[in-house]
Amino acid sequence: MSDKAPGSTPAEQTSTDPIYSLDELTRACNVETAWIVELVEHGIIEARGALVSEWRFSTATVVRVAKAKRFDRDLGLNPAGIALVFDLLGEIDRLKARLHVLAGSHSSLADHGNDDRDST
């Protein structure tokens, strides 16, 4: 007998290959179909497929839907507000990455400056 709950996904499976249908995603996340459609319409999650009946979602989408559910439940955000939060979180991540690169190049320049002084 398996320890996994029906519809659960192991944490190590984070493939971006579409594997969930719309029905499977709604069951796995315990949400309404209309709410998933709103998340897709607001660009919060990505659905692959031309028609709603053909939509497929990645495992990463399950994580994103869980975060969206928390924003809805804990903060009372509608899909437009959730989209804004995800955009701002993405911008913070981009700025942190840029800061990390700039800090690395500053450190590299300081090291080169010390090398020049050591050789004189």
GROMACS elastic network, one bead per residue, 0.5 to 0.9 nm:
[ bonds ]
;  ai    aj funct       b0    kb
    1     4     6  0.89518   500
    2     5     6  0.79854   500
    4     7     6  0.81687   500
    4     8     6  0.62986   500
    4     9     6  0.80604   500
    4    10     6  0.83799   500
    5     8     6  0.54449   500
    5     9     6  0.86824   500
    6     9     6  0.88405   500
    6    28     6  0.81956   500
    7    24     6  0.76495   500
    7    25     6  0.87596   500
    7    27     6  0.73134   500
    7    28     6  0.52264   500
    7    29     6  0.88278   500
    8    28     6  0.66674   500
    9    12     6  0.83888   500
    9    13     6  0.69177   500
    9    28     6  0.87680   500
    9    59     6  0.77237   500
   10    13     6  0.56303   500
   10    14     6  0.85130   500
   11    14     6  0.69392   500
   12    15     6  0.87764   500
   13    59     6  0.70259   500
   13    60     6  0.86702   500
   14    17     6  0.87876   500
   14    58     6  0.78537   500
   14    59     6  0.55161   500
   14    60     6  0.56875   500
   15    18     6  0.81275   500
   15    19     6  0.89151   500
   15    58     6  0.66290   500
   15    59     6  0.61423   500
   15    60     6  0.69666   500
   16    19     6  0.84929   500
   16    57     6  0.81430   500
   16    59     6  0.64800   500
   16    60     6  0.64270   500
   16    61     6  0.84593   500
   17    56     6  0.88504   500
   17    57     6  0.76943   500
   17    58     6  0.54722   500
   17    59     6  0.77712   500
   18    21     6  0.82432   500
   18    47     6  0.83844   500
   18    48     6  0.71453   500
   18    55     6  0.87170   500
   18    56     6  0.50942   500
   18    59     6  0.74962   500
   19    56     6  0.60963   500
   19    57     6  0.58232   500
   19    58     6  0.56088   500
   19    59     6  0.71314   500
   20    23     6  0.78454   500
   20    24     6  0.55359   500
   20    25     6  0.57193   500
   20    55     6  0.82617   500
   20    56     6  0.52689   500
   20    58     6  0.63637   500
   20    59     6  0.74760   500
   21    24     6  0.50869   500
   21    25     6  0.61043   500
   21    26     6  0.86220   500
   21    53     6  0.81240   500
   21    54     6  0.74209   500
   21    55     6  0.60098   500
   21    57     6  0.64099   500
   22    25     6  0.51339   500
   22    26     6  0.62007   500
   22    27     6  0.86396   500
   22    33     6  0.72599   500
   22    36     6  0.80097   500
   22    47     6  0.88053   500
   22    52     6  0.77035   500
   22    53     6  0.74103   500
   22    54     6  0.81504   500
   22    55     6  0.61251   500
   22    56     6  0.65375   500
   22    57     6  0.74506   500
   23    26     6  0.52231   500
   23    27     6  0.62170   500
   23    28     6  0.85485   500
   23    33     6  0.74081   500
   24    27     6  0.51751   500
   24    28     6  0.59796   500
   24    29     6  0.85149   500
   25    28     6  0.50366   500
   25    29     6  0.59986   500
   25    30     6  0.80898   500
   25    31     6  0.82899   500
   25    33     6  0.87290   500
   25    36     6  0.84788   500
   25    56     6  0.87556   500
   25    57     6  0.74149   500
   25    61     6  0.85543   500
   25    62     6  0.70966   500
   26    29     6  0.52580   500
   26    30     6  0.54982   500
   26    31     6  0.50435   500
   26    32     6  0.60642   500
   26    33     6  0.60613   500
   26    35     6  0.89601   500
   26    36     6  0.73401   500
   27    31     6  0.68324   500
   27    32     6  0.84619   500
   28    31     6  0.81765   500
   28    62     6  0.76378   500
   29    32     6  0.89030   500
   29    62     6  0.67213   500
   29    63     6  0.89956   500
   29    65     6  0.70819   500
   29    66     6  0.68024   500
   29    69     6  0.87831   500
   31    34     6  0.85638   500
   31    35     6  0.68916   500
   31    36     6  0.74480   500
   31    69     6  0.84806   500
   32    35     6  0.53695   500
   32    36     6  0.67222   500
   32    37     6  0.89228   500
   33    36     6  0.52171   500
   33    37     6  0.63072   500
   33    38     6  0.87599   500
   34    37     6  0.50209   500
   34    38     6  0.62819   500
   34    39     6  0.87524   500
   35    38     6  0.50161   500
   35    39     6  0.62836   500
   35    40     6  0.87239   500
   35    79     6  0.83591   500
   36    40     6  0.62865   500
   36    41     6  0.86105   500
   36    45     6  0.82710   500
   36    65     6  0.81768   500
   37    40     6  0.51266   500
   37    41     6  0.61459   500
   37    42     6  0.86878   500
   37    52     6  0.83706   500
   38    42     6  0.61547   500
   38    43     6  0.85761   500
   38    44     6  0.85918   500
   38    79     6  0.66497   500
   39    42     6  0.52291   500
   39    43     6  0.62495   500
   39    44     6  0.51007   500
   39    45     6  0.58771   500
   39    46     6  0.84812   500
   39    65     6  0.83287   500
   39    68     6  0.85796   500
   39    79     6  0.61652   500
   39    80     6  0.86266   500
   39    82     6  0.86371   500
   39    83     6  0.80703   500
   40    43     6  0.50653   500
   40    44     6  0.58515   500
   40    45     6  0.51414   500
   40    46     6  0.59342   500
   40    47     6  0.66001   500
   41    44     6  0.76661   500
   41    45     6  0.84166   500
   42    45     6  0.79435   500
   42    79     6  0.66796   500
   42    80     6  0.64815   500
   42    82     6  0.88311   500
   42    83     6  0.64340   500
   43    46     6  0.66104   500
   43    83     6  0.69997   500
   44    64     6  0.79545   500
   44    65     6  0.84216   500
   44    68     6  0.83154   500
   44    79     6  0.80017   500
   44    80     6  0.89322   500
   44    82     6  0.75547   500
   44    83     6  0.54912   500
   44    86     6  0.73657   500
   44    87     6  0.88984   500
   45    57     6  0.84560   500
   45    61     6  0.62994   500
   45    64     6  0.71118   500
   45    65     6  0.75342   500
   46    56     6  0.87146   500
   46    57     6  0.69871   500
   46    58     6  0.84749   500
   46    61     6  0.75177   500
   47    50     6  0.87940   500
   47    52     6  0.85287   500
   47    55     6  0.54626   500
   47    56     6  0.56616   500
   47    57     6  0.55229   500
   47    58     6  0.84012   500
   47    61     6  0.89474   500
   48    51     6  0.88546   500
   48    54     6  0.76729   500
   48    55     6  0.51988   500
   48    56     6  0.51040   500
   48    57     6  0.65354   500
   48    58     6  0.89775   500
   49    52     6  0.72092   500
   49    53     6  0.81981   500
   49    54     6  0.51157   500
   49    56     6  0.64300   500
   50    53     6  0.84242   500
   50    54     6  0.64932   500
   50    55     6  0.70407   500
   51    54     6  0.51197   500
   51    55     6  0.63521   500
   52    55     6  0.51390   500
   52    56     6  0.88530   500
   53    56     6  0.88485   500
   57    60     6  0.81504   500
   57    61     6  0.62082   500
   57    62     6  0.81759   500
   58    61     6  0.52680   500
   58    62     6  0.72893   500
   59    62     6  0.53649   500
   59    63     6  0.71767   500
   60    63     6  0.53208   500
   60    64     6  0.64779   500
   60    65     6  0.87860   500
   61    65     6  0.60141   500
   61    66     6  0.84791   500
   62    65     6  0.51486   500
   62    66     6  0.61987   500
   62    67     6  0.87518   500
   63    66     6  0.51001   500
   63    67     6  0.63872   500
   63    68     6  0.86852   500
   64    67     6  0.51213   500
   64    68     6  0.61570   500
   64    69     6  0.86028   500
   65    69     6  0.60564   500
   65    70     6  0.86424   500
   66    69     6  0.50472   500
   66    70     6  0.64114   500
   66    71     6  0.88241   500
   67    70     6  0.51105   500
   67    71     6  0.63483   500
   67    72     6  0.86511   500
   68    71     6  0.50681   500
   68    72     6  0.61625   500
   68    73     6  0.85523   500
   68    77     6  0.88085   500
   68    79     6  0.82180   500
   68    82     6  0.63125   500
   68    83     6  0.86472   500
   68    86     6  0.86794   500
   69    72     6  0.50115   500
   69    73     6  0.59561   500
   69    74     6  0.82776   500
   70    74     6  0.55083   500
   70    75     6  0.75332   500
   70    76     6  0.88274   500
   71    74     6  0.54259   500
   71    75     6  0.51901   500
   71    76     6  0.65901   500
   71    77     6  0.59412   500
   71    78     6  0.85041   500
   71    81     6  0.86952   500
   71    82     6  0.64955   500
   71    85     6  0.85403   500
   72    75     6  0.56922   500
   72    78     6  0.63496   500
   72    79     6  0.79593   500
   72    81     6  0.88331   500
   72    82     6  0.73545   500
   73    76     6  0.54896   500
   73    77     6  0.76138   500
   74    77     6  0.81685   500
   76    81     6  0.89924   500
   77    80     6  0.76887   500
   77    81     6  0.52603   500
   77    82     6  0.59232   500
   78    81     6  0.52647   500
   78    82     6  0.61807   500
   78    83     6  0.86896   500
   79    83     6  0.60723   500
   79    84     6  0.85858   500
   80    83     6  0.51213   500
   80    84     6  0.63450   500
   80    85     6  0.88144   500
   81    84     6  0.50232   500
   81    85     6  0.62818   500
   81    86     6  0.87200   500
   82    85     6  0.50941   500
   82    86     6  0.62754   500
   82    87     6  0.86109   500
   83    86     6  0.51754   500
   83    87     6  0.61630   500
   83    88     6  0.86597   500
   84    87     6  0.50175   500
   84    88     6  0.61553   500
   84    89     6  0.85699   500
   85    88     6  0.50923   500
   85    89     6  0.60748   500
   85    90     6  0.84946   500
   86    89     6  0.50509   500
   86    90     6  0.60681   500
   86    91     6  0.85679   500
   87    90     6  0.50865   500
   87    91     6  0.62059   500
   87    92     6  0.86902   500
   88    92     6  0.61768   500
   88    93     6  0.86396   500
   89    92     6  0.50601   500
   89    93     6  0.62885   500
   89    94     6  0.87147   500
   90    93     6  0.50760   500
   90    94     6  0.62459   500
   90    95     6  0.86621   500
   91    94     6  0.50065   500
   91    95     6  0.61165   500
   91    96     6  0.85229   500
   92    95     6  0.51120   500
   92    96     6  0.60984   500
   92    97     6  0.85786   500
   93    96     6  0.51131   500
   93    97     6  0.61787   500
   93    98     6  0.86135   500
   94    97     6  0.51225   500
   94    98     6  0.61709   500
   94    99     6  0.85706   500
   95    99     6  0.60073   500
   95   100     6  0.84670   500
   96   100     6  0.60762   500
   96   101     6  0.86413   500
   97   100     6  0.50234   500
   97   101     6  0.62929   500
   97   102     6  0.86496   500
   98   101     6  0.50857   500
   98   102     6  0.61229   500
   98   103     6  0.84773   500
   99   103     6  0.59244   500
   99   104     6  0.84003   500
  100   103     6  0.50866   500
  100   104     6  0.60949   500
  100   105     6  0.86527   500
  101   104     6  0.50303   500
  101   105     6  0.62088   500
  101   106     6  0.85746   500
  102   105     6  0.50996   500
  102   106     6  0.60626   500
  102   107     6  0.85039   500
  103   106     6  0.50362   500
  103   107     6  0.61062   500
  103   108     6  0.85230   500
  104   107     6  0.50666   500
  104   108     6  0.60946   500
  104   109     6  0.86183   500
  105   109     6  0.61067   500
  105   110     6  0.85468   500
  106   109     6  0.50960   500
  106   110     6  0.61873   500
  106   111     6  0.86223   500
  107   110     6  0.50545   500
  107   111     6  0.61829   500
  107   112     6  0.86832   500
  108   111     6  0.50842   500
  108   112     6  0.62963   500
  108   113     6  0.86631   500
  109   112     6  0.50850   500
  109   113     6  0.61863   500
  109   114     6  0.86978   500
  110   113     6  0.50083   500
  110   114     6  0.62960   500
  110   115     6  0.86929   500
  111   114     6  0.51155   500
  111   115     6  0.62529   500
  111   116     6  0.88184   500
  112   116     6  0.63567   500
  112   117     6  0.88247   500
  113   116     6  0.52697   500
  113   117     6  0.65470   500
  113   118     6  0.88192   500
  114   117     6  0.51691   500
  114   118     6  0.61770   500
  114   119     6  0.88137   500
  115   118     6  0.51247   500
  115   119     6  0.64002   500
  116   119     6  0.54598   500
  116   120     6  0.69117   500
  117   120     6  0.56141   500
